[in-house]
Amino acid sequence: MIDEIRQFLLGSLTEMKYDTDDVDDDTPLGPAGVDLTSLALAELAMRVEDGFGVRFDEDEAQTVAVMTVGELCQAVAQRVRAESAR
């Protein structure tokens, strides 16, 4: 599941015109890493929500901005598991 989420994230970032050549699980999504703008973070969150059937609250946007790629993968996987357990 984590590998699928990671591939989805990297594919989405590539489609959004971000360079993913040096991106790994330890790469921050914010300024110190991928450098996603707030608009790009919102777009990535929407793609994840649509792709995996999970939801992020608006107030979580700041949290996602300081996550690494690996942390976001883990967060999405946890939400997918929680949704499938319902």
C-alpha positions in Angstrom: 0.0 0.0 0.0 2.8 2.5 0.9 4.6 1.8 -2.4 1.3 2.4 -4.3 0.8 5.7 -2.4 4.4 6.8 -3.0 4.1 6.1 -6.7 0.8 8.0 -6.9 2.4 11.0 -5.1 5.5 11.1 -7.3 3.4 10.7 -10.4 1.1 13.5 -9.3 4.0 15.8 -8.5 5.5 15.0 -12.0 2.1 15.8 -13.6 2.1 19.1 -11.6 5.5 19.9 -13.1 7.6 19.3 -10.0 11.0 17.6 -10.4 11.0 14.3 -8.5 14.4 13.0 -9.4 15.9 13.5 -5.9 12.7 13.0 -4.0 12.6 10.2 -1.4 10.7 9.4 1.8 12.7 11.9 3.7 12.1 14.8 1.4 9.9 17.5 2.9 6.9 18.7 0.8 7.4 22.3 1.9 10.1 24.9 1.3 13.1 22.7 2.4 12.3 20.0 -0.1 9.8 19.7 -3.0 8.8 23.4 -2.3 5.1 23.0 -2.9 3.1 26.2 -2.8 -0.1 26.3 -0.8 -2.1 26.0 -4.0 0.0 23.0 -5.0 -0.5 21.4 -1.6 -4.2 21.8 -2.0 -4.1 20.2 -5.5 -2.0 17.3 -4.2 -4.4 16.8 -1.3 -7.4 16.7 -3.7 -5.6 14.2 -5.9 -4.9 12.0 -2.9 -8.5 12.3 -1.7 -9.9 11.4 -5.2 -7.3 8.6 -5.7 -7.7 6.9 -2.4 -11.1 7.9 -1.1 -9.8 9.7 2.0 -10.4 13.2 3.2 -8.2 16.0 4.7 -9.8 18.8 6.7 -8.9 22.3 5.7 -7.1 22.9 9.0 -4.8 19.9 8.1 -3.2 21.8 5.2 -0.6 23.3 7.5 0.3 19.8 8.8 0.7 18.4 5.4 3.0 21.3 4.4 5.5 20.2 7.1 5.4 16.5 6.3 7.9 14.5 4.4 6.8 12.3 1.4 7.1 9.3 3.7 5.0 10.8 6.4 2.3 11.7 4.0 2.4 8.2 2.6 1.9 6.8 6.1 -0.9 9.3 6.9 -2.8 8.3 3.7 -2.3 4.6 4.4 -3.7 5.0 7.9 -6.7 6.8 6.6 -7.3 4.2 3.9 -7.1 1.4 6.6 -9.5 3.4 8.8 -12.0 3.9 5.9 -11.9 0.2 4.9 -12.5 -0.9 8.5 -15.8 1.0 8.6 
